[in-house]
Amino acid sequence: MKTSFVQKLRTENPLIGTLVSLPVPEISEMLSLVGFDWLFIDMEHSTLSLSDTQRLLQAIQGDCNGLVRIAENNPVSIKQALDLGADGIIMPAVNSADEARQAVQCAKYPPVGSRSVGIGRAHQY
């Protein structure tokens, strides 16, 4: 079973990752197989679509985690990235504590947050 990214962050071990911005699943697969702890899939500064991002996440192997930098700070983008099966999101343009709180609330289920369940890849269908 894959170690959660949060669990990895709580250890004292350094975590090594890299950026993926090309819609080629084999790249994600190879990078995960060579030992990266996490891959940063960039939807903000690339032309990656939701479909591209899903294929990149599906190609990640072993104990490597897939993080997605979404294109904008909004509830729909947050929910879509998490529903694709991202192990975490990287949020662009967070300029205040209130914006950070809103983003976290959109990413968590009740009673802590407001995320709804959309049965899909993240929920193992």
C-alpha positions in Angstrom: 0.0 0.0 0.0 1.2 3.5 -0.9 2.4 5.7 2.0 0.4 8.9 2.2 2.2 12.1 1.3 1.3 13.5 4.7 2.9 10.5 6.4 6.1 11.0 4.4 6.2 14.8 5.3 6.0 13.9 9.0 9.2 11.9 8.9 12.6 13.5 9.1 13.7 12.1 5.8 14.1 14.5 2.9 11.6 13.9 0.1 12.8 14.2 -3.5 10.4 15.0 -6.3 10.3 16.6 -9.8 8.0 18.4 -12.1 5.9 16.8 -14.9 4.4 19.1 -17.5 4.2 16.9 -20.7 1.2 14.7 -21.4 3.2 11.5 -21.7 2.3 8.9 -19.1 5.5 7.0 -19.7 7.4 9.9 -18.2 5.5 9.7 -15.0 5.9 6.0 -14.9 9.7 6.1 -15.4 10.2 8.9 -12.9 8.2 7.0 -10.3 10.2 3.9 -11.0 13.6 5.5 -10.6 12.8 6.4 -7.0 11.3 9.9 -6.8 9.1 10.3 -3.7 6.6 12.6 -5.4 5.8 14.0 -8.8 4.4 17.5 -9.3 2.0 17.5 -12.2 1.6 21.1 -13.4 -1.8 22.1 -14.7 -1.1 25.8 -14.1 1.9 26.4 -16.4 1.3 23.7 -19.0 -1.4 22.6 -21.5 -2.3 19.6 -19.4 -6.0 18.8 -19.4 -8.0 16.8 -16.8 -7.7 13.7 -19.0 -3.9 14.2 -19.4 -3.6 14.7 -15.6 -5.6 11.5 -14.9 -3.4 9.4 -17.2 -0.2 10.9 -15.6 -1.5 10.0 -12.1 -2.5 6.5 -13.2 1.0 5.9 -14.6 2.7 6.6 -11.2 4.1 3.4 -9.8 5.2 2.1 -6.4 5.4 4.4 -3.3 5.6 7.6 -5.4 2.9 10.3 -4.7 1.3 12.4 -7.3 0.6 16.1 -6.5 -1.3 18.3 -8.9 -0.8 22.1 -9.2 -4.2 23.2 -10.3 -4.6 26.1 -12.7 -6.5 28.4 -10.3 -7.7 28.7 -6.7 -11.3 27.7 -7.0 -13.5 24.9 -5.5 -14.1 23.1 -8.8 -10.4 22.8 -9.7 -9.6 21.5 -6.2 -12.4 18.9 -6.3 -11.6 17.8 -9.8 -7.8 17.2 -9.0 -8.6 15.3 -5.9 -11.3 13.2 -7.7 -8.7 12.2 -10.3 -6.8 10.6 -7.5 -4.1 13.2 -6.7 -2.4 12.6 -3.4 -2.4 16.3 -2.8 -2.8 19.7 -4.5 -0.5 22.6 -4.9 -2.6 25.8 -4.9 -1.6 28.8 -6.9 -2.3 32.4 -6.0 -3.0 32.0 -2.3 -2.6 35.6 -1.0 -4.3 35.5 2.4 -5.1 33.3 5.3 -8.7 33.4 4.4 -8.0 32.1 0.8 -5.9 29.3 2.4 -8.8 28.4 4.8 -11.3 28.3 1.9 -9.0 26.1 -0.2 -8.6 23.6 2.7 -12.3 23.6 3.3 -13.0 22.7 -0.3 -10.5 19.8 -0.1 -11.9 18.1 3.0 -15.1 16.2 3.6 -17.7 17.2 6.2 -17.7 17.9 9.1 -14.3 19.5 8.6 -14.9 20.8 5.1 -17.4 21.1 2.3 -16.2 18.7 -0.3 -18.9 16.4 -1.7 -18.4 12.8 -2.9 -18.3 12.3 -6.6 -17.6 8.6 -7.0 -14.7 8.2 -9.3 -11.0 7.2 -9.5 -10.1 8.7 -6.1 -12.8 6.5 -4.4 -11.8 3.4 -6.4 -15.0 3.8 -8.5 
